[in-house]
Amino acid sequence: MLLEISNLGVVVDGLRVLEGISISFDEGRLIAVVGANGAGKSTLLRAISGLDKPHTGKIEFEGRDITGWPPKAVAELGVSMAPEGKKLFYEMTVVENLKIGAYRFRNDPARITKNIDRIVGLFPVLGKNRNRIAGTFSGGEQQMLTIARSLMSEPKLLMIDELSLGLAPIVVDTLMQTVKQLNREGTSILLVEQNINQVLKIADYGYVIENGELALEGTGEALRNNEHVKVAYLGL
């Protein structure tokens, strides 16, 4: 099992954000965590990465209990996150942002260069503009750079928080297909997303979080056809 979360609870600033969350999946899968804004989805990723400390439950990665580990230690195991809101270094170039994502291999410049060449191949606009300042790109292009930066650490698990936020539908479709391609090539992905219809089209399996608790789970197709999901999230 790549990731196993058991009875996870997280309190932030005295407020219960997550309670009783249990999620598990094997290596090589694309898993979606969906729900409304404020449901606790981002907090789940922050807990996995070590940014928020659980008050109950356990998080295991490759059979190792990493509950409460500091972010640096979690990242060293091969867990990477593309955060909501991009959080790029906007005054730096594409290559400079990518090198920051490769901190794990900071003593291996040849490996970093090789990874840059491989990853910008996924995003041609980045490959053609390696020395361009990140803040001059469009929102969709910045999201591409955010994902590319998170791939520089060669993650065993890539977590993406709100891929589609604020982007045009055609850009979202392109990014979703890129994520699916990454998964087909072997990257395990945990994708948090409000655009439920889109993400469930590409996900192997999904979890619906409502008010900090796990409400539903099932294959992507099963959740898209679920009556509660249709009414509450898809407007059908």
Secondary structure, DSSP 8 states (H G I E B T S, - for coil): --EEEEEEEEEETTEEEEEEEEEEE-TT-EEEEE-STTSSHHHHHHHHHTSS-EEEEEEEETTEE-TT--HHHHHHTTEEEE-TT----TTSBHHHHHHHHTGGGTT-HHHHHHHHHHHHTT-HHHHHTTTSBGGGS-HHHHHHHHHHHHHTT--SEEEEE-TTTT--HHHHHHHHHHHHHHHHTT-EEEEEES-HHHHHHH-SEEEEEETTEEEEEEEHHHHHT-HHHHHHTS--
